[in-house]
Amino acid sequence: MSNNNIRTVIEKINKACDNFDFINARKLIEYNMNELSKASYYRLLNSNACVLLKHLIETKNSHQFNGVTRTDLLIIDNINKYCSNFDIAMLKRAIKNSFELLQRPDIFPFLNQDAKIILTDMGAILGSPEIVKEG
């Protein structure tokens, strides 16, 4: 990326952070993270953008970036609803269509307690010490 292009991106990031539009700022930072982490460009970011960049770099380096998409979250939300309502027929359909998603360990924190118990008992996910069966 040329010097002028990255400076334009930095201006957009700074403006987005000033307007508390951290969603767009994050998208721009994630797309240009390699360039922005260079010292010559890092110093051009405002304080909010610097903090956001540091957070994204730390998250990426600590492997906490789970890659859960919005679609994944919608599927998990539906599974949580089916488990809470004990709608087993719809739950089976949801599991059938998204079995690979349920095998990922990074989605486990997004499941509610009902979903964790029911899916573990069904064998759709592996059990976890987080599950505490009551009653």
C-alpha positions as CSV (number, residue, x, y, z in Angstrom):
1,M,0.0,0.0,0.0
2,S,1.4,3.4,-0.9
3,N,2.2,6.0,1.7
4,N,-0.7,8.3,0.7
5,N,-3.2,5.5,0.8
6,I,-2.2,4.4,4.3
7,R,-2.4,8.0,5.5
8,T,-5.9,8.3,4.1
9,V,-6.8,5.1,6.0
10,I,-5.3,6.5,9.2
11,E,-7.4,9.7,8.8
12,K,-10.5,7.6,8.3
13,I,-9.7,5.5,11.4
14,N,-9.0,8.6,13.5
15,K,-12.2,10.2,12.4
16,A,-14.2,7.1,13.1
17,C,-12.7,6.8,16.6
18,D,-13.4,10.5,17.2
19,N,-17.1,9.9,16.2
20,F,-17.2,6.7,18.4
21,D,-17.7,4.6,15.3
22,F,-15.5,1.8,16.6
23,I,-17.1,-0.8,14.3
24,N,-15.8,0.9,11.1
25,A,-12.5,1.8,12.8
26,R,-12.0,-1.9,13.7
27,K,-12.8,-3.1,10.2
28,L,-10.2,-0.6,8.8
29,I,-7.6,-1.6,11.4
30,E,-8.1,-5.3,10.8
31,Y,-7.8,-4.9,7.1
32,N,-4.6,-2.8,7.4
33,M,-3.1,-4.2,10.6
34,N,0.3,-5.1,9.1
35,E,0.9,-1.6,7.9
36,L,-0.6,0.2,11.0
37,S,1.6,-1.8,13.4
38,K,4.7,-0.1,11.9
39,A,6.0,2.6,14.2
40,S,6.0,5.3,11.5
41,Y,2.2,4.8,11.0
42,Y,1.3,3.9,14.6
43,R,2.3,7.3,15.9
44,L,-0.2,8.9,13.5
45,L,-3.1,7.2,15.1
46,N,-5.1,9.0,17.9
47,S,-5.3,7.6,21.4
48,N,-8.5,5.6,20.8
49,A,-7.2,4.1,17.6
50,C,-3.9,3.1,19.3
51,V,-5.8,1.4,22.1
52,L,-8.0,-0.4,19.6
53,L,-5.0,-1.5,17.5
54,K,-3.2,-2.8,20.6
55,H,-6.3,-4.8,21.6
56,L,-6.6,-6.3,18.2
57,I,-3.0,-7.3,18.0
58,E,-3.0,-8.8,21.5
59,T,-6.2,-10.7,20.7
60,K,-4.7,-12.0,17.5
61,N,-1.4,-13.0,19.2
62,S,-3.1,-14.7,22.1
63,H,-5.2,-16.8,19.7
64,Q,-8.4,-15.6,21.3
65,F,-9.7,-14.5,17.9
66,N,-12.3,-17.2,17.5
67,G,-13.7,-16.3,14.0
68,V,-17.3,-16.7,15.1
69,T,-19.3,-15.0,12.3
70,R,-22.7,-13.3,12.6
71,T,-24.3,-16.3,10.9
72,D,-22.7,-18.7,13.5
73,L,-24.1,-16.5,16.3
74,L,-27.6,-16.6,14.7
75,I,-27.4,-20.4,14.5
76,I,-26.2,-20.7,18.1
77,D,-29.0,-18.3,19.2
78,N,-31.6,-20.6,17.5
79,I,-30.1,-23.6,19.1
80,N,-30.2,-21.9,22.5
81,K,-33.9,-21.1,22.0
82,Y,-34.8,-24.6,20.9
83,C,-33.0,-26.0,24.0
84,S,-34.7,-23.6,26.3
85,N,-38.1,-24.3,24.9
86,F,-37.2,-28.1,24.7
87,D,-38.2,-28.1,21.0
88,I,-36.3,-31.3,20.2
89,A,-37.6,-31.6,16.6
90,M,-36.3,-28.2,15.6
91,L,-33.1,-28.8,17.6
92,K,-32.4,-31.9,15.6
93,R,-32.8,-30.0,12.4
94,A,-30.5,-27.3,13.6
95,I,-27.9,-29.8,14.7
96,K,-28.1,-31.7,11.4
97,N,-27.5,-28.5,9.4
98,S,-24.7,-27.2,11.6
99,F,-23.0,-30.2,13.1
100,E,-19.5,-28.9,12.2
101,L,-20.2,-25.7,14.0
102,L,-21.0,-27.5,17.2
103,Q,-17.7,-29.4,17.0
104,R,-15.7,-26.2,17.3
105,P,-14.5,-25.5,20.9
106,D,-14.8,-21.7,20.4
107,I,-18.6,-21.8,20.3
108,F,-19.0,-23.4,23.7
109,P,-19.1,-20.1,25.7
110,F,-22.0,-18.9,23.5
111,L,-24.3,-21.8,24.4
112,N,-26.6,-21.3,27.3
113,Q,-26.8,-23.8,30.2
114,D,-29.8,-25.6,28.7
115,A,-28.1,-26.1,25.4
116,K,-24.9,-27.3,27.0
117,I,-26.7,-30.0,29.0
118,I,-29.1,-31.1,26.2
119,L,-26.4,-31.2,23.5
120,T,-24.0,-33.0,25.8
121,D,-26.6,-35.6,26.7
122,M,-27.4,-36.0,23.0
123,G,-23.8,-36.5,22.1
124,A,-23.7,-33.5,19.8
125,I,-20.9,-31.9,21.8
126,L,-18.4,-33.1,24.2
127,G,-19.0,-32.5,27.9
128,S,-17.2,-29.8,29.8
129,P,-16.4,-29.1,33.5
130,E,-18.4,-25.9,33.1
131,I,-21.6,-27.9,33.0
132,V,-23.2,-28.1,36.4
133,K,-26.4,-30.3,36.4
134,E,-28.8,-29.2,38.9
135,G,-31.7,-31.1,40.4
